[in-house]
Amino acid sequence: MSGVVQYLLANPILLVPVLLIVATLVWALIKKLLKMAAILMIAGALYVILVRYFGTGM
């Protein structure tokens, strides 16, 4: 693994596309996680509203 890193550091022309690909992948992952968090927050809020409105049902 360190050989690959040393090769990329020795050739900065190849380092730029690799960094762009990694940045794109990280951005896509963060975007997906934020979207999932927003959906979970909305679902949680709806659950709390439903429990308060209908009661616990027990």
N, C-alpha and C positions, 0 to 999 in steps of 0.2 A: 504493500500500500504506500509506503514512504517513497518507493521508486517512482510511482505514478505522480505523486505530489512534486517530487524533485524534477521530474521531466516537464510537468506543467509550469513550474516556476522558472525553469530554464528556457521555456518557449512561451513568452507572454502572448504571442499571437494566438496560440491555442487556449490560453487561460481565459481570455475574454468570452468566447462562446460557451465554455464550460460554466463560467460564473453566471452568464445570462440564463442558461438552462436551469441551473440550481436555483437561482433567484425566482424564476418562473414557477418552478415546482413548489418552493417554499410559499410563495404568494398564493398559489392555488390551494395549498393545504390550509393556510391561515384563513382564507376566504371561506372554505368549506366548514372549518371549525366555527367561525363566527356565525355562519348561517345556521348551523346545527344548534348553537347556543341560543340564537334568537328564537328558533322554533321551540326549543325546550322551555324557554322563559314564557312564551305565549301559551304553550300547553299547560304549564304550571299555574299561570295566572287564571286560565279558564277553569282548571280543576278547582282552585281555591274558590272562585266565584260560584261554581256549581255546588260545591259542598256547603258553602254558606247559604245559598239560596234554597236548596233542597234538604239540607240537614245531613246528618251522617248516614241516615237510612237504617240505623240499628235500633 
